[in-house]
Amino acid sequence: MSVRRGDLVRYATGSVGMGVWVTVPGLLLLYFLTHTLGVPPAVAGLTLLLPKIIDVVVHPYLGSRSDRAARRTGDRIGMLRAGLLLAVAMAGMFSVPAGLSGAPAALWVGGWFIAGNLLFACFQVPYLTTPSDLRVGYHERTRVFMVRMLFLTLGLLGAGVAAPALVAAGGRGDYARMAVLLSVVMVVSGLVAITGVRRLTAHAGFRAPAASHSTRADVAAAWRDRDFRALVLSYLFTGTTTHLFLAALPFYTEYVFENTKLTAVFMGAFLGPAVIAGPVWARVSRRIGKQRGLLVSQGVFVAGSLAPLSGYGLVPAVIMVVALGVAFAGLQLFAFSMVPDAVAAAAVQDTTRAGAYTGVWTATEATGTAIGPYLYAAVLAAGGFLATTDGQAVAQPSSARTALLLGFTVVPAALMAVALFFQLRWTLDRPDTPAVPPPALHP
């Protein structure tokens, strides 16, 4: 069975708002803390890391709770509605009172970041579980994720270009206005997505989760799945790499090219091609499989991350960022579309726990979004990087400039190489692996 295009577009629209939340804190929060709020890099890194530790527990719990709600009501809409409040946390996080700077400002941002992460999880977990709930086959799941990734890329691209442009002046008021404006986009996209989820499950069928389990049992079952475990570990390092790249980009444009306006240009170069690359990667997956496509994407990202060490100029830098963006589209599409494949394979052997698998997956993603910026902040701190307030210029020591370049090149290349190592353990796409039949329709 195939899903209807209109229903799929409505569902995928929710990824626009998700893209805003993924992009803006990942791209600007570390820079906002160190350049506008005067927070030292080591403290700023912890401000981004510690709130995410909560996600490691919350996401699997919400996955199990989402399964229980789906068994009781036949849908996951209630939790999606709660996630719409994420817009409030987004606005609060960047609206720091004028009297706060340094550690107090970090506490303000960290508190709102915790609230935002919890609310994002309330939307993300049931939203990403939807393709696993549908009674569709292997390639149709890829199609669902391809369209979803297309809209996610639009959200990433729009936020990645608009947010740096809106805060170019570096003032607190600029960041607050940017957050309020993009929060409106998040609410609208979320409301449209909820209607899409309703229509998708009504037309394609809803595969109810299995009997209730504890969160610990659900996590244990997901972790025992060898293929899913390999995919999770691979994506942990993939997510860490890509979010390190986002956090490092404003530093790279300011201190290597000495032009902060290039952040928006580089984000456009990184995410713009991904809009086209997503459908292309979907066609590639039909020819060579998702596993090979993902491995190619990871390999390209390793090579591309090391390229800036050659010290090339602006035009080659943009070209390389475009290549990284094409690889990024493959990293997202293949990895996310493999999760329902793992769920379907597990369902043949055991029982369906789509929410539990998704909870573990999103917890892994959240961990990567925290570790990436934290690692870059740690590299900056080790290099003696100096924090400033309200965008004031300060001369950085040569050790700090070396650190920010190595953190943008060698560190992400090494992390992605580890991701590739774990991904080689995935077996569901191998020729000798029996295809997983789509779930049978029940009368």
VMD Tcl script that draws the C-alpha trace (Angstrom):
set ca {
  {0.00 0.00 0.00}
  {1.20 3.53 -0.79}
  {0.41 6.65 1.18}
  {-1.42 9.56 -0.41}
  {0.71 12.50 -1.46}
  {-1.37 15.17 0.27}
  {-1.35 13.30 3.57}
  {2.39 12.77 3.29}
  {3.04 16.47 2.60}
  {0.98 17.49 5.64}
  {2.88 15.03 7.81}
  {6.27 16.11 6.44}
  {5.48 19.79 7.09}
  {6.12 19.10 10.78}
  {9.78 18.62 9.94}
  {10.08 22.31 9.06}
  {9.56 23.27 12.70}
  {11.80 20.43 13.85}
  {14.48 21.75 11.52}
  {14.26 25.15 13.19}
  {14.87 23.67 16.65}
  {17.67 21.41 15.44}
  {19.43 24.22 13.57}
  {19.16 27.34 15.69}
  {20.46 26.07 19.06}
  {23.03 23.88 17.33}
  {24.31 26.68 15.13}
  {24.03 29.73 17.37}
  {23.77 28.77 21.03}
  {27.47 28.18 21.68}
  {28.34 31.36 19.77}
  {25.58 33.29 21.62}
  {26.93 32.17 24.98}
  {30.59 32.96 24.27}
  {30.21 36.12 22.16}
  {27.11 37.85 23.55}
  {26.67 36.60 27.12}
  {30.35 36.42 28.11}
  {30.25 32.74 29.12}
  {33.67 30.99 29.04}
  {33.86 28.13 26.50}
  {34.18 25.40 29.15}
  {31.06 26.62 30.97}
  {29.21 27.16 27.68}
  {29.97 23.59 26.64}
  {28.55 22.24 29.89}
  {25.47 24.43 29.45}
  {24.79 22.63 26.19}
  {25.77 19.16 27.42}
  {24.13 18.77 30.82}
  {20.52 19.43 29.70}
  {20.91 16.69 27.10}
  {21.81 14.09 29.74}
  {18.17 14.24 30.81}
  {17.17 13.26 27.27}
  {18.96 9.93 27.57}
  {16.35 8.92 30.14}
  {13.37 10.93 28.92}
  {13.31 9.82 25.28}
  {13.06 6.05 25.94}
  {10.46 6.76 28.63}
  {8.40 8.85 26.23}
  {8.76 6.12 23.60}
  {7.29 3.53 25.95}
  {4.62 5.95 27.12}
  {3.74 6.74 23.50}
  {3.30 3.00 22.83}
  {0.99 2.68 25.82}
  {-1.07 5.70 24.70}
  {-1.28 4.29 21.17}
  {-2.61 0.97 22.47}
  {-5.21 2.79 24.55}
  {-6.39 5.45 22.08}
  {-5.26 4.17 18.68}
  {-3.01 7.17 17.98}
  {-0.14 9.28 19.37}
  {-1.75 12.71 18.94}
  {-1.86 13.74 22.61}
  {1.89 13.85 23.02}
  {2.26 15.68 19.71}
  {0.00 18.45 20.98}
  {2.12 18.90 24.11}
  {5.16 19.35 21.90}
  {3.69 22.51 20.38}
  {4.72 24.36 23.55}
  {8.33 24.09 22.35}
  {7.89 27.54 20.81}
  {7.67 29.08 24.30}
  {11.00 27.54 25.31}
  {12.62 28.67 22.07}
  {11.66 32.29 22.73}
  {12.66 32.14 26.41}
  {16.06 30.62 25.74}
  {17.25 33.54 23.63}
  {15.47 36.27 25.64}
  {18.11 36.67 28.34}
  {17.52 39.65 30.71}
  {19.95 42.53 30.24}
  {21.42 42.17 33.73}
  {22.57 38.58 33.25}
  {25.97 37.58 31.87}
  {28.54 34.88 32.53}
  {27.42 31.99 34.75}
  {23.95 33.44 35.63}
  {23.21 33.85 31.93}
  {24.34 30.27 31.34}
  {21.87 29.08 34.01}
  {19.04 31.00 32.32}
  {19.83 29.53 28.92}
  {20.38 26.05 30.36}
  {17.03 26.06 32.16}
  {15.09 26.98 29.05}
  {17.19 24.50 27.04}
  {16.08 21.70 29.36}
  {12.43 22.71 28.95}
  {12.85 22.94 25.19}
  {14.48 19.54 24.92}
  {11.67 17.91 26.92}
  {8.98 19.54 24.78}
  {10.85 18.71 21.58}
  {10.95 15.07 22.67}
  {7.18 15.13 23.23}
  {6.76 16.02 19.56}
  {9.72 14.19 18.05}
  {9.17 10.71 19.49}
  {5.57 10.14 18.31}
  {6.21 12.05 15.09}
  {9.15 9.88 14.05}
  {7.32 6.73 15.15}
  {4.56 7.36 12.60}
  {6.32 5.69 9.60}
  {6.83 2.57 11.73}
  {3.12 2.62 12.64}
  {2.01 2.56 9.01}
  {1.22 -0.70 7.23}
  {3.55 -0.08 4.30}
  {6.57 -1.84 2.84}
  {10.34 -1.30 2.62}
  {10.51 1.17 -0.29}
  {7.36 3.03 0.77}
  {8.98 3.69 4.16}
  {11.95 5.15 2.29}
  {9.55 7.37 0.33}
  {7.91 8.62 3.52}
  {11.30 9.49 5.00}
  {12.53 11.03 1.75}
  {9.63 13.51 1.71}
  {10.02 14.10 5.44}
  {13.75 14.74 4.99}
  {13.00 17.14 2.13}
  {10.85 19.27 4.44}
  {13.37 18.90 7.27}
  {16.04 20.21 4.94}
  {13.83 23.17 4.05}
  {13.47 23.89 7.76}
  {17.20 23.52 8.33}
  {17.98 25.69 5.32}
  {15.49 28.41 6.17}
  {16.57 28.61 9.80}
  {20.25 28.17 8.94}
  {20.20 31.16 6.59}
  {17.63 33.36 8.35}
  {18.81 33.01 11.95}
  {22.43 34.17 11.41}
  {21.18 37.04 9.23}
  {18.68 38.15 11.89}
  {21.35 38.21 14.63}
  {24.18 39.64 12.56}
  {24.39 42.71 14.82}
  {25.09 40.46 17.80}
  {22.81 42.18 20.31}
  {20.55 40.45 22.83}
  {17.46 42.02 21.31}
  {18.41 40.62 17.90}
  {18.55 37.10 19.28}
  {15.21 37.53 21.09}
  {13.41 38.79 17.98}
  {14.87 35.98 15.89}
  {13.64 33.37 18.38}
  {10.09 34.78 18.53}
  {9.82 34.93 14.75}
  {11.00 31.37 14.21}
  {8.82 30.11 17.08}
  {5.74 31.09 15.05}
  {7.00 28.92 12.19}
  {7.42 26.00 14.61}
  {3.82 26.22 15.88}
  {2.26 26.44 12.43}
  {4.26 23.51 11.06}
  {3.41 21.40 14.10}
  {-0.33 22.01 13.72}
  {-0.24 21.01 10.06}
  {1.76 17.87 10.91}
  {-0.84 16.68 13.42}
  {-3.51 16.70 10.70}
  {-1.10 14.79 8.46}
  {-0.51 12.10 11.07}
  {-4.25 11.62 11.48}
  {-4.80 11.22 7.75}
  {-1.82 8.94 7.18}
  {-2.83 6.45 9.84}
  {-6.48 6.57 8.76}
  {-5.62 5.71 5.16}
  {-2.56 3.44 5.40}
  {-3.61 1.68 8.60}
  {-2.22 1.83 12.11}
  {-0.10 -1.02 13.46}
  {-0.80 -1.02 17.18}
  {2.19 -1.63 19.48}
  {2.53 -4.91 21.36}
  {1.50 -5.49 24.96}
  {2.81 -3.12 27.60}
  {6.39 -3.35 28.85}
  {8.41 -1.29 31.26}
  {10.73 1.34 29.81}
  {13.73 -0.66 30.98}
  {12.43 -3.79 29.22}
  {11.78 -1.84 26.04}
  {15.27 -0.35 26.04}
  {16.80 -3.74 26.74}
  {14.87 -5.32 23.86}
  {15.99 -2.58 21.46}
  {19.61 -2.88 22.60}
  {19.60 -6.66 22.09}
  {18.76 -6.10 18.45}
  {22.19 -6.42 16.83}
  {21.39 -4.43 13.70}
  {19.57 -1.69 15.55}
  {22.42 -1.44 18.05}
  {24.93 -1.00 15.21}
  {22.74 1.66 13.61}
  {22.33 3.52 16.92}
  {26.05 3.55 17.65}
  {26.80 4.69 14.12}
  {24.27 7.50 14.31}
  {25.55 8.59 17.71}
  {28.89 9.46 16.12}
  {27.25 10.78 12.94}
  {25.03 13.13 14.94}
  {27.94 14.21 17.09}
  {29.91 15.06 13.94}
  {27.21 17.04 12.15}
  {26.27 19.05 15.24}
  {29.92 19.80 15.94}
  {30.08 21.14 12.38}
  {27.07 23.40 13.01}
  {28.48 24.72 16.31}
  {31.90 25.33 14.78}
  {30.77 27.06 11.60}
  {30.29 30.59 13.05}
  {33.76 30.41 14.59}
  {35.25 29.19 11.31}
  {33.74 32.03 9.27}
  {34.73 34.70 11.79}
  {38.30 33.65 12.56}
  {39.39 31.99 9.31}
  {37.60 34.20 6.75}
  {37.09 37.16 9.13}
  {33.49 37.66 7.96}
  {30.61 36.61 10.21}
  {28.09 37.18 7.39}
  {29.54 34.12 5.67}
  {27.84 31.90 8.25}
  {24.52 32.33 6.43}
  {26.25 31.80 3.07}
  {27.91 28.58 4.23}
  {24.66 27.29 5.73}
  {22.95 27.94 2.42}
  {25.73 26.09 0.61}
  {25.50 23.22 3.10}
  {21.73 22.76 3.13}
  {20.61 24.14 -0.23}
  {21.95 21.22 -2.31}
  {20.45 18.80 0.19}
  {16.98 19.74 -1.07}
  {17.92 18.22 -4.44}
  {20.19 15.53 -3.09}
  {17.48 13.92 -0.95}
  {15.38 12.62 -3.89}
  {18.57 11.61 -5.70}
  {19.75 9.59 -2.70}
  {16.30 7.93 -2.57}
  {16.80 6.72 -6.15}
  {20.32 5.59 -5.31}
  {18.96 3.48 -2.45}
  {16.81 1.53 -4.90}
  {19.91 0.63 -6.91}
  {22.55 -0.04 -4.26}
  {20.57 -0.22 -1.01}
  {20.46 2.08 2.00}
  {23.51 0.56 3.66}
  {25.89 1.27 0.80}
  {24.41 4.72 0.32}
  {24.99 5.53 3.98}
  {28.57 4.27 3.89}
  {29.29 6.43 0.83}
  {27.82 9.47 2.58}
  {29.95 8.87 5.66}
  {33.10 8.45 3.56}
  {32.48 11.71 1.71}
  {32.00 13.54 5.01}
  {35.30 12.20 6.36}
  {37.21 13.42 3.31}
  {35.39 16.74 3.15}
  {36.02 17.51 6.82}
  {39.76 17.29 6.32}
  {39.83 19.50 3.21}
  {40.01 22.90 5.02}
  {43.43 21.92 6.37}
  {44.82 22.75 2.92}
  {44.09 26.43 3.59}
  {42.13 27.08 0.39}
  {40.22 30.28 -0.39}
  {36.54 31.15 -0.20}
  {35.31 29.61 -3.47}
  {36.87 26.16 -2.87}
  {35.53 26.33 0.69}
  {31.99 26.88 -0.56}
  {32.34 24.02 -3.05}
  {33.52 21.69 -0.30}
  {30.65 22.74 1.96}
  {28.26 21.89 -0.88}
  {29.79 18.39 -1.06}
  {29.37 18.02 2.70}
  {25.74 19.11 2.34}
  {25.07 16.42 -0.26}
  {26.63 13.87 2.07}
  {24.56 15.23 4.96}
  {21.36 14.60 3.01}
  {22.37 10.96 2.59}
  {23.36 10.61 6.24}
  {19.92 11.75 7.35}
  {17.78 9.94 4.79}
  {19.43 6.54 5.00}
  {19.88 6.39 8.76}
  {16.35 7.52 9.61}
  {14.71 5.27 7.00}
  {16.62 2.28 8.39}
  {14.92 2.60 11.78}
  {11.51 1.36 10.53}
  {13.34 -1.44 8.72}
  {14.86 -2.54 12.04}
  {11.43 -2.29 13.70}
  {9.84 -4.36 10.94}
  {12.58 -6.99 11.18}
  {12.17 -7.18 14.95}
  {8.40 -7.53 14.55}
  {8.89 -10.71 12.51}
  {10.96 -12.24 15.29}
  {9.26 -10.82 18.36}
  {6.74 -8.02 18.87}
  {6.25 -4.49 17.62}
  {7.75 -1.79 19.86}
  {7.98 1.08 17.42}
  {7.74 3.77 20.10}
  {10.42 2.13 22.22}
  {12.83 1.87 19.27}
  {12.13 5.46 18.31}
  {12.66 6.60 21.91}
  {16.10 4.99 21.96}
  {16.84 6.49 18.55}
  {15.85 10.04 19.47}
  {17.75 9.77 22.76}
  {20.80 8.87 20.70}
  {20.20 11.81 18.39}
  {19.80 14.16 21.36}
  {23.04 12.88 22.84}
  {24.87 13.59 19.60}
  {23.46 17.12 19.43}
  {24.93 17.76 22.88}
  {28.28 16.00 22.57}
  {29.17 17.71 19.28}
  {29.03 21.32 20.55}
  {30.52 20.25 23.88}
  {33.53 18.68 22.18}
  {34.08 21.80 20.12}
  {33.76 23.99 23.21}
  {36.28 21.75 24.97}
  {38.71 22.13 22.06}
  {38.28 25.92 22.20}
  {38.85 25.93 25.96}
  {42.00 23.82 25.56}
  {43.27 26.33 23.01}
  {42.69 29.27 25.37}
  {39.77 30.83 23.49}
  {38.59 34.13 25.07}
  {34.86 34.80 25.59}
  {33.34 38.26 24.95}
  {30.06 40.11 25.56}
  {27.67 41.69 23.06}
  {29.81 40.76 20.08}
  {32.81 42.89 21.10}
  {36.03 42.08 19.25}
  {38.92 40.52 21.14}
  {42.30 39.31 19.90}
  {42.49 35.53 20.15}
  {45.82 33.80 20.86}
  {47.32 31.72 18.07}
  {46.64 28.56 20.08}
  {42.91 29.36 20.05}
  {42.92 29.85 16.27}
  {44.73 26.54 15.81}
  {42.26 24.81 18.12}
  {39.17 26.14 16.34}
  {40.53 24.93 12.97}
  {41.48 21.46 14.25}
  {38.10 21.20 15.94}
  {36.44 21.96 12.61}
  {38.49 19.45 10.60}
  {40.39 16.63 12.32}
  {37.90 16.04 15.14}
  {34.79 15.61 12.93}
  {36.72 13.46 10.46}
  {37.77 11.10 13.26}
  {34.24 10.96 14.68}
  {32.68 10.14 11.32}
  {35.28 7.42 10.74}
  {34.10 5.77 13.96}
  {30.50 6.06 12.74}
  {31.46 4.29 9.52}
  {33.12 1.50 11.52}
  {29.92 0.77 13.45}
  {27.74 1.04 10.34}
  {29.67 -1.79 8.71}
  {28.01 -4.11 11.25}
  {24.51 -3.55 9.82}
  {23.31 -6.68 8.01}
  {19.71 -6.11 6.91}
  {20.75 -4.77 3.48}
  {23.16 -7.58 2.69}
  {22.25 -9.80 -0.27}
  {22.24 -12.93 1.89}
  {19.75 -11.44 4.35}
  {16.14 -12.45 3.69}
  {13.90 -9.51 2.88}
  {11.57 -8.52 5.66}
  {7.97 -8.94 4.50}
  {5.62 -6.04 5.08}
  {3.16 -6.57 7.94}
  {-0.03 -8.27 6.88}
  {-3.25 -6.28 6.89}
  {-5.76 -7.40 9.47}
  {-9.46 -7.43 8.67}
}
mol new
graphics top color blue
foreach p $ca { graphics top sphere $p radius 0.5 }
foreach p [lrange $ca 0 end-1] q [lrange $ca 1 end] { graphics top cylinder $p $q radius 0.2 }
display resetview
